[in-house]
Amino acid sequence: MQRDAIRTRRALLEAAERALMAHGPQVSLEVVARDAGVSKGGLLHHFRSREALLRALCEHWIQQYDDAVARYLELDDGRPGRWCRAHIRASFDPSIGDGPWRNIAVQSALLAIPGLFEHARINGHRWETEMASDGLHPQRVLLIARALDGDSMTEVFDAEPDHDTRHELRDLLLALTERNEPLV
């Protein structure tokens, strides 16, 4: 029974993500439920409201990113910058990079939900603290963190992401982690 509930919850989150991409941030619960193959009542059993579903979806995205960082974190790498390297690789991972959260309308709708902006800010601060935690020079950490933020916003405004430029940016940011002196 517990496994079915977990599977249904996951199906609802995946359906919500697809529905956001197809219908935008005002997508109805009926559309999400139908896409997940459950009744609206079944959806409401797992998520009491549209807001609760969207909150859970944000948590799901944050967890996906955290999982990607953990996959890329090289525990046996004792050099400064390993956390930055993990965050860079996670940020450019195709399984993380594509999704409705990069859509400006979706972001605006989500950030209008009470408490979600603060939650996003807290996680952003946590990620920056991780990147600064292993001894890479603070100038390099600052530049990397802001470049990752900027890259995510560039995709929000560009209809067609330039994959060659993104690969070049990823490589430049990774190169910044290979040395540890101040930039200026």
N, C-alpha and C positions, 0 to 999 in steps of 0.2 A: 504494500500500500504506500509506504513512504517513498519507494523508488518511483512509483507512478506519479506521485505529487511532484517530485523533483523533475521528472521528465516533462510533465505538463507545464510546470513553471518555466522551464527552459524553452519549451515550444512557444509559450506565450511571449517571452522576451524576444525570441528570434522573430516571431510574427510581428511584434511591435516595431522592431527594427526595419523589417521589410516594408511594413505599412507606412512608416515615417518616410522612407525613401520614395515610395510610390505616391503617397497622398499628402505629404507635408505634415507639419506639426499639429494641425487640427483634426487629424485622423480620428475616426470614431472607435469606441470600444467594440462595436458590432463588427467592424471590418477586421480588427485585430483578432477577435474571437473566431470569426469565420476562417481567417487565414491559418490559425492555429488548430482548427478542427475541433473546437470546443464551443459550448454555448456561452452566451454573455454571462449567464449565471455562474458557469464554471470559471470564467475569467474573474468575475467579482469575488469568487471564493478565494482566489489567490491574491488578488489586488482589489482592495475595497473601493478604489476610485481610479479615474484616469490619471490623476496626480500621483497616486501611489504606484501605478504602473510605470509612469515616466521616471519617478524617483528610483524605482528598482532597476530600470533600464540604465540610468546613469551609474548606479552602483555596479551594474554588470560591466559597463564599459571601463570603469576605473579598475575593476578586478581583472579584466582582460589585459589592461595595460600593465598592471602590477605583475601579473603572471608572465608577461613577455619580458619585463625587466628581469625577473627572477631567472628566466630561461637564459638570458644573455649575460647574466652576472657570472664572471669567471672567478670562482672562489679561490682558486689556486694562483690567481694573478695578484701579486703583492705590490704591484706598481701603483703609484698615485693615478687616479682617473678611472679606475675600473667601474665605479658607479656611473660616471659620465658616459663611458663607452656602452654600458648596458642600456642607459636611457636613450642614447643616440640610436643604437641598433633597434630598440623597441619602437621608437618614434618613426623609424623608416621601415618597419616590418609591414609588408603588404596586408597581413591579416589584421593589423591594428589601424593602418592608415586610411582604409576605405570604410566609410560608414556614414550614417545620417548625422552623427555628432559633428561632422565637418561642414554641415549645411548651416548657413547663417540663420535661416528661418527657424530651423530646429533648435539651434543654440539659443536664439532669442526666446523662443517659447519655453525652453527648459529653464533658462535663467530667471524667467518670470515666476517660477514656482517658488514659494517662500522657503528660504533656507538653502536652496540648491546653489546659489551663487557663493554663499559662505562655505558650503561644503566643497565646491570646486576650488576655492581659494585655499582652503586648508590642505587639500591634496596637492595642489601646486607647490605650496610651501614645503610640504613633506618631501616631495620629489627633489626640490632644490636643496633641502637639507641633506638628503641622501647623496646627491652629487657632490656636495661640499665636504662630505664626511671622511674622505680617504686621502686627503693631503694634496690634491691638485691645487695649483695656485688659484686664489680666489678670482683673479682677473679672467682666467681661462674658464672657470666654472660659470661666471657671470655671462661671458660671451656665449658660451655653449647653451646655457639655459634660455637666454633671450633669443638666440637663433632658432632654437626648437620652437619657442612660442611663436616667433615670426613665421616660421615655415608652416605651422598649423593654420595660422590666419591667412597666409597666402593661398592655401588651398580653399579656404572658405570663399574667397573672392574670385578665384580663377576657375572658370568652367572646366578647362582642360589642364590638369597638372602637367608640368614639364618634367617628365621622369629623368631625363638626362641631367637637368639642373639639380633635381633633388638628389640624385646619386652623387653628383659633384659636391653638393653641400654636405651630405653625409660623410664623404671621404675627407673633406676639409675639417669638419668637426672632430672626426676621429683622430686626424693628424694633430689637432690641438691638444689632445690628451697624451701624446707621446713625449712631450717635453714638459718641464715643470717650472720654468723661470717666468718672471713677469712678462707680459706682452709689451709693455712700454715702461 
